[in-house]
Amino acid sequence: MANPRFTRTVWLLGLVSLFADISSELLYPVLPVYLKQAGYSMLALGLLEGMANVIAGISKGYFGHQSDLLQRRMLFVRWGYGLSALGKMIMTGHPGLLRIYLARACDRFGKGVRTAPRDALLSLEAGKHNRAAVFGFHRGLDTLGAAIGPALALWWLSLHPGDYNSLFLMACFPALISLLVAGLVKEKHPPEAARVQRKYTGFFSYFRYWKKSPAAFRALLLPLLLLALVNSPDVFLLLALKEAGFSDLYMIAVYIVYNLLYALLSTPAGMLADRLGKVNVLLAGLLLFILTYAGMAAFSGLSYFVMLFAVYAASMACLEGVAKALISDITPPDERGQAIGFYTSTGSIGVLVAGLWTGFLWPIGGPALVFSVTAGTAGIALLILLSRKRKIKTL
């Protein structure tokens, strides 16, 4: 496979995501335990994460659209990472529920502001020959942060049990580093005549993009959204380990190993997609996803779990970055913020729906029922994507 030759901007945006994810993942695995020990109910925890995901989800499309109108991406990227850094700072101190809600809202709103404009900028830093590799490389550095963060949290709490305040303060430093690195990115602005005259658009106006989007975009999005509706949060996979009798330490270790494998496989999967075809690698990712959940429905034993999480890491490496690269291929440059934002927004809402139905079915049939439904529906998504393969033509 050819050398993808990543630009300076691709490297810098990757480092920004690396440090930002270290900061976020320092807190994500321990926040539920911290709040539960502080006396808050499971309902409060559920509302916290549900609110955080909704805020991030619905804002991605809007700010992607705004970045298209202005044809300026880094303005939104810097503001997004700045808001997330502010959220980490708000979280330090007494564990008041209002403070924690405000901190999570600020952090996730920052993610919504930056995600689509950043991905649109990444798409401009590549061509069709290496676009999936660029998105895979960025996803790999981002996911590496998701492995380093929990590892640091595990190390700190093993030395200082219960010292969550110091951990929250520690999370501020990589967040600030990510913001500083974002300041080094130089964006090439198009001529004034190439910019769309800015006018106010409603917060949900980006949903209209569905009607005016290229036919290939709509053909691709249906199976991806169907997958999102059954792709429940990864915490349920970890909960399956817990119910199988494994310790909390083992769960965190598996989560770290999964993220490391995901990080290592993302760039090679992107390079493979550039060479063999992005739709082909998406189909392979869906097949691996189905194998993961079908296997989880009939879980048994430690080595079996490790193998399934490795397969799951490979499936994720073949899906997210490759999907964004393909969307970039099939949409015009001045619509990519809106297109990627529409995809990530509706995907986030789909994941929220998946979490709700999973939480409803889990007490009834346990992981076997939930994971069987997921595998079966993902199989339908694979067949739809296979049937529409010829319709997904790039520009």
C-alpha positions, 0 to 999 in steps of 0.5 A, a space after each residue: 500500500 502506498 505511503 499516504 503522506 499526511 500533511 502538517 495539518 493532519 498531524 496537528 489535528 491528530 495530536 489535538 484529538 489525542 490530548 483531548 481524548 486523554 483528558 476526556 477518558 481520564 474521567 469517563 470510566 470513573 465518573 459514574 463511580 465518583 457520582 455514585 459514591 457522592 450519593 447520586 442515583 442511577 437516574 441522575 447518572 442516566 440523565 447526565 449521560 443522556 443529556 450529554 449525548 443529545 447536546 453533542 449529537 444535535 449540535 454537530 450538524 448545525 455547526 458543520 452547516 455554519 462552517 460551510 456557510 463561512 468556509 472557515 473550519 478552524 474557528 469552530 474547531 478552536 472554540 470546540 476544544 476550548 469549551 471542552 477544556 473549560 468543562 474539565 476545569 468546571 468539574 474540579 471542586 465539590 461534586 455538586 450535581 449542577 456543577 457536574 451537569 454544567 461541566 458535562 454539557 460544556 464538554 459535549 457542546 464543545 464536541 458538537 461545535 468542533 466535530 463536523 468542521 474538523 472532519 471537513 478540514 481533514 477531507 480537504 487535506 486529502 484526495 480520493 487516493 488517501 482520504 480514508 487513510 487520513 481519517 483512519 490516522 486521525 481516528 487512530 490517534 483519537 482512540 490512542 487517547 482513549 486507551 491512555 486516559 483510562 490507563 492513567 486513571 487506573 494508575 492514579 487511583 491504584 496509588 491514591 484510592 478515592 482521590 477523584 479531585 486530583 484526577 479531575 485537575 489532572 484532566 485539565 492539563 491534556 485538555 489545555 495542551 490540545 487547545 494550544 496545539 489547535 492554535 498551531 493549525 493554519 487554515 487556507 481560506 478560499 477567496 471571498 467570492 467562493 464563500 456563501 453569504 451568511 444568513 441565519 439558519 435555524 438550529 435544526 435546519 441542517 436536517 433539510 440537507 437530506 432532501 438536497 443531498 446527492 443520491 449517493 449520500 442518501 444511499 449510503 446513509 440508510 444502512 449506516 443509520 440503521 446500524 447506529 440504531 442498534 449500536 448500543 454504548 460500549 458500556 453494555 459490552 463491558 457490562 456483559 463481562 461483569 455479568 459473566 463474573 469478571 472483575 472491574 479491573 479486568 473490565 478496564 483492562 479489556 477496555 484499554 486493550 480494545 482501544 489500543 487495537 482500535 488505534 493500531 488498526 485504524 490507519 491500515 484499515 483506511 489505507 486498505 479502503 483507499 486501495 480496495 474501495 471504501 464500500 468494500 471495507 465498510 462491508 467487511 467492517 459490518 461483517 466483523 461487527 455482526 460476528 462480534 455481537 453474535 459471538 457475545 450472544 453466546 459468550 463463554 470464557 476469558 480467551 473467547 472475550 479477548 478474541 471478540 473484543 479484538 474482532 470488535 476493534 477491527 470492525 470499528 477501524 473499518 467503519 467510522 473513519 472509512 464512512 467519513 472518507 466516503 461521505 467526503 468523496 460523494 459530497 461537494 467540498 462546500 457541503 462537507 461540513 453539513 454532510 458529515 454533521 448530518 451523519 454524525 448528528 443522526 448517528 449520535 441520536 441513533 446511539 441514544 435510541 440504541 441505549 434506551 431500547 438496550 436498557 429496556 430489553 436487558 432486564 428481560 432477556 439479558 445480553 443474549 437477547 440484546 446482542 442477538 437483536 443487534 447482530 440481526 439488525 446489523 445483518 439487514 444493514 449489511 444487505 442494504 449496503 450490498 444492494 446499494 453498492 452501485 448507487 454509491 458513486 463518488 464525485 
